[in-house]
Each structure stands twice: as structure tokens, then as C-alpha cells.
Amino acid sequence: QTDTFPMAASHKRLQRASLGALLLLAVGSWTLRAFTLPGTLFGRLKESRSKGLFDSPRRQLLGTAVATVLAPSGVKAETPALKVAGSSKAMPAIGYGTCCRPGARGEELVEGVKAYLSAGGRLIDTAQIYGNHEDIAEAIQQSGLDREQLWVTSKVRVQSCNSPEDVVKAVDSSLQQLDIGYLDLMLLHGGDGWGISPDRDEALWRGLIAAQKAGKVRSIGVSNHNREEVERLIAKTKVVPAVNQLEFHPWVPSETRDLVRWCQEKGIVVTAYGSLGGSRNKAQGEVISQVAKNYGKTNAQVLLRWALDQGVAVIPGTNS
């Protein structure tokens, strides 16, 4: 989760800001809409398939939540959202990631979350391993927003849990640190690749099921789980994860693209981290740069839109 892009400080600079271009922003009496790219963009992306960079786009947003603010012209704006099993609220498809960067803790994060919320953003993605729940709680409290206006996702520190009871206690800890009455979404942060055996993975999943039944969590899911792992959890518990969060960008292997398609066919929403290509690619690439130049957008905007138009939620972050 190394996505970074600048936060604009005034409406005169918002056109140059990736966050400003992606979120519904209200600055004073002005309203700016999430950017749109002409449909022909994806023809260009499709042409690059021979280079192995892109798969053909799939416009599979499962639903749209409309956030409307009236500009002086009376224009309405929409922000995409996805229907997630277990929740009566739609999950915003554009969130704020709080992982893996210098400003992901302390006062920098508090100010960053406040700026994101002030700009109209509503989904905050965190995890127990990030160690920033209390900073996020402070930002939420200072924002003055009602709990029902927000979507908060966290993830269980799976390395510290061995039983269903451990997971329930972990959920309680997150709720206390975040100072919220419930979590919109709680995920198991990893599976086999994180050293979690199949039996232990099942036990931890049963803990999330118990937390959901207790009303502590609205929706439950997994992160960094492959198809075999997800199928095993479903077979053992008969409970389908609502979300699978994984690294997703044009450079992922074909197996990951196949996993995304399979999840969507099963009704499992996919959230992408590392949307800009991860720490190795960092939004670089001849095709990306050319498309961005053609449409007057940044590489980050093109890559985030690429994921969104495939029905995949994104959670980029920023250091400013």
C-alpha cells in the first residue's frame, strides 16, 4: 500500500490533485466532481494487452451510492459505492488507506484523515498491525461526523490469534481503540502466506463469524487470501466472505486477475491495495504515462480509474 498523491490546499489547485480529482470535494461554496475519462481510454488499454500489461476492463460496479452536493450551477455529483453482504450501507469504492508510509501514525495521520473527511471521503481503511487506531479515532472525533456517515474497515492481526475467542477479543480491542460502536468491515489480514495454517485460518474465521453475530461487526471478510483458501473457509463454515482485499494493479499476474473475476462472480467484493503498482512499479509504465498525457491526467488517476471501472474498490493514501 504505497499509493501516494498530493492533497490540494485550495480549490484553485484541486484540478492538479489526484485526491481532489477522485473524491467529491466541497471547498467553500464550490463543488468539484470526481473526474471522468472518455470511454475510448479503455480501447487504448485493451490495445496494450499484447504487452501483458492490461486485461480488458469489466464494468461491474455492484451498486452506486449517490453523494449529492449542489454547486452554484446546480450540478449533481456521484461517488461510486459497492453493495457488501451484511451491511445496509453501501461501501464507498474510493477509500483512504492508512498503511505503510511515514505519515501513517500520529499527528500527520490525524490531519490527513481530517482532510480526507472534509473533502467528502467516507471510508477509512486501517488494521491492527498498523498501530494507528487511536489516531484515527481522534480524527473522527474532531471531524464531527456522525458514525453512520462513515465506513471503517480494520483487519485482525492474525499472527496474534489462535482461536475464535482470540479474534473476538481482538475485535473488542479495535472497537475500544477506534471508539466506535461497531466496525463496518473486519478482515482476516492474511492466510497461508502469512504463516497461518488451514485449521488456524478456519478457527480465526469462526471468530469473525461470532463477532458479526454479536453485532460487533456488520460485514466480515479476508485479505491476502487466494481462491483455495476462500473456498476452504466457505466449505468449512458455509459463510462467504463479503470482501477480499488484495494487491491489484495492471502488473499483477494472471492468477490474481482470475481471482478477482472469481470473487466477483461469487458476490465477494474486491478491494485493491497497491493500486499504483506497488513499491516496485510506483505508477510507472510507458502505456500508463501515454494515456495520462493524452487525457491530461496523472498516472495515479489512470491506474485508480482502471481498477474502479472493473468494480474494484481502491484505498490509496497520501503523505500530505
Order of alpha helices (4+ residues) and beta strands (2+ residues): alpha-beta-beta-alpha-beta-beta-beta-alpha-beta-alpha-beta-alpha-beta-alpha-beta-alpha-beta-alpha-beta-alpha-alpha-alpha-beta
